[in-house]
C-alpha cells in the first residue's frame, strides 16, 4: 500500500474526487482525462496540465491511512 494519496485541488481549494491516485502522474492524468472527456496519454496530460497549473490548480498529497488502523485491516 502506498503511504500517500495524491489529489487535485482547484483554485478554490476543492478536491476533485475522481482524480485521487497513488502517484502524482496518475492523479494528473485522470484529471486531464476527465477534462478532455476521453482517455489521454501521459505526455498529452502534462500538456493539458500546464495551463491549469497557471490558473491555480495544484496536485498535493496526503498521508494514507495505514492498514493496521482500518477496521477490517
C-alpha positions as CSV (number, residue, x, y, z in Angstrom):
1,X,0.0,0.0,0.0
2,X,1.3,3.5,-0.8
3,X,1.7,5.8,2.1
4,X,0.5,8.8,0.1
5,X,-2.7,9.7,-1.8
6,X,-2.3,12.4,-4.4
7,X,-5.3,14.7,-5.1
8,X,-6.0,17.6,-7.5
9,X,-7.2,20.8,-5.9
10,X,-8.9,23.6,-7.8
11,X,-8.2,27.3,-7.2
12,X,-11.0,27.4,-4.5
13,X,-9.4,24.6,-2.6
14,X,-11.9,21.9,-3.5
15,X,-10.7,18.3,-4.2
16,X,-11.6,16.6,-7.5
17,X,-12.9,13.2,-6.1
18,X,-12.2,11.3,-9.3
19,X,-8.5,12.1,-9.6
20,X,-7.3,10.6,-6.4
21,X,-4.4,8.2,-7.0
22,X,-1.2,6.7,-5.5
23,X,1.1,8.7,-7.8
24,X,1.2,12.4,-8.9
25,X,1.4,11.4,-12.5
26,X,-1.7,9.2,-12.4
27,X,-3.7,11.8,-10.5
28,X,-2.9,14.4,-13.0
29,X,-3.6,12.0,-15.9
30,X,-7.0,11.1,-14.5
31,X,-7.9,14.7,-14.0
32,X,-6.8,15.7,-17.5
33,X,-8.7,12.7,-19.0
34,X,-11.9,13.8,-17.3
35,X,-11.4,17.4,-18.5
36,X,-10.8,16.2,-22.1
37,X,-13.8,13.8,-22.0
38,X,-11.7,10.8,-23.1
39,X,-8.6,8.9,-22.1
40,X,-5.4,10.7,-22.7
41,X,-1.7,9.6,-22.7
42,X,0.6,10.8,-20.0
43,X,2.5,13.2,-22.3
44,X,-0.7,14.8,-23.5
45,X,-2.0,15.1,-19.9
46,X,1.1,17.1,-19.0
47,X,0.5,19.5,-21.9
48,X,-3.1,19.9,-20.7
49,X,-2.0,20.3,-17.1
50,X,0.4,23.4,-17.6
51,X,-2.4,25.9,-18.4
52,X,-4.5,24.6,-15.5
53,X,-1.5,24.9,-13.1
54,X,-1.0,28.5,-14.1
55,X,-4.7,29.1,-13.2
56,X,-4.2,27.8,-9.7
57,X,-4.9,24.0,-9.9
58,X,-2.5,22.0,-7.8
59,X,-1.6,18.4,-7.1
60,X,-1.0,17.7,-3.4
61,X,-0.5,14.6,-1.3
62,X,-2.0,13.5,2.0
63,X,-0.9,10.6,4.1
64,X,-2.9,7.4,3.5
65,X,-4.5,5.6,6.5
66,X,-2.2,2.6,7.4
67,X,-3.9,-0.7,7.0
68,X,-3.4,-1.6,10.7
69,X,-5.6,1.4,11.6
70,X,-8.5,0.4,9.4
71,X,-11.4,-1.5,11.0
72,X,-11.0,-4.5,8.6
73,X,-7.2,-4.2,8.2
